[in-house]
């Protein structure tokens, strides 16, 4: 069974991106996929400080981020999934 994590980066509730993800989820669920959805507007993630604390520890495993936000849990979810589907609004300006 395929595990898919969909990441919705839209800031607008019930917009076109949300509706597209919903339709995609229905089709994938019918095909037997295991699904998980992360809606970025609902998660507290700070901007990276580029302090490199997470990369300066010995070994292969990154150290804990100094921000203490939801990113630690989020990155753990990404590592255990096979497929990731990113969704964000596309804004065109002429």
C-alpha positions as CSV (number, residue, x, y, z in Angstrom):
1,X,0.0,0.0,0.0
2,X,1.3,3.4,-0.9
3,X,1.6,6.1,1.8
4,X,1.1,9.6,0.6
5,X,1.5,12.8,2.5
6,X,-0.2,15.8,1.0
7,X,1.0,19.3,2.1
8,X,-1.4,22.1,1.5
9,X,0.4,25.5,1.6
10,X,-2.6,27.6,0.8
11,X,-3.5,30.4,3.3
12,X,-7.2,30.4,2.3
13,X,-9.7,28.2,3.9
14,X,-12.0,26.3,1.4
15,X,-10.3,27.8,-1.6
16,X,-9.5,26.1,-4.9
17,X,-6.4,24.5,-3.5
18,X,-8.4,22.9,-0.6
19,X,-11.0,21.7,-3.0
20,X,-8.4,20.2,-5.3
21,X,-6.8,18.3,-2.5
22,X,-10.2,17.0,-1.4
23,X,-10.9,15.6,-4.9
24,X,-7.4,14.1,-5.1
25,X,-7.9,12.5,-1.6
26,X,-11.2,10.9,-2.7
27,X,-9.6,9.4,-5.8
28,X,-6.5,8.1,-3.9
29,X,-8.5,6.7,-1.1
30,X,-10.7,4.8,-3.6
31,X,-7.4,3.4,-5.1
32,X,-6.4,2.1,-1.6
33,X,-3.7,4.6,-0.7
34,X,-2.9,5.5,2.9
35,X,-3.2,9.3,3.2
36,X,-2.1,12.0,5.5
37,X,-2.7,15.7,5.1
38,X,-0.7,18.6,6.5
39,X,-2.3,22.0,6.2
40,X,0.5,24.5,6.8
41,X,-1.7,27.4,7.8
42,X,-2.8,25.3,10.9
43,X,0.8,24.5,12.0
44,X,3.1,26.7,14.0
45,X,6.5,26.6,12.2
46,X,9.0,29.4,12.7
47,X,11.4,30.7,10.1
48,X,14.8,28.9,10.1
49,X,17.4,31.1,11.9
50,X,20.2,29.4,9.9
51,X,22.1,28.9,13.2
52,X,23.1,25.4,12.0
53,X,22.7,24.0,15.5
54,X,20.9,21.0,13.9
55,X,23.8,20.2,11.6
56,X,26.7,20.7,14.0
57,X,26.2,17.6,16.1
58,X,28.3,14.5,15.5
59,X,26.6,11.5,13.8
60,X,24.0,11.1,11.0
61,X,21.0,12.1,13.0
62,X,20.2,15.9,13.1
63,X,20.1,17.5,16.5
64,X,16.9,19.1,17.8
65,X,16.0,22.5,16.3
66,X,16.5,25.5,18.7
67,X,13.0,26.8,17.5
68,X,11.0,24.1,19.4
69,X,8.1,24.4,16.9
70,X,6.2,21.8,15.0
71,X,9.0,21.3,12.5
72,X,10.6,18.4,14.4
73,X,7.4,16.3,14.2
74,X,6.8,17.4,10.6
75,X,10.2,16.3,9.4
76,X,9.8,12.9,11.1
77,X,6.6,12.3,9.1
78,X,8.3,13.2,5.9
79,X,11.1,10.6,6.4
80,X,8.7,7.7,6.8
81,X,6.6,8.3,3.7
82,X,7.2,7.2,0.1
83,X,5.3,9.8,-1.9
84,X,4.7,13.5,-1.1
85,X,2.2,15.7,-2.9
86,X,2.7,19.5,-2.4
87,X,-0.2,21.8,-3.1
88,X,0.0,25.6,-3.1
89,X,-1.9,28.3,-4.9
90,X,-0.5,29.6,-8.2
91,X,-0.8,33.3,-8.5
92,X,-0.2,34.8,-11.9
93,X,0.3,38.5,-12.4
94,X,0.4,40.3,-15.7
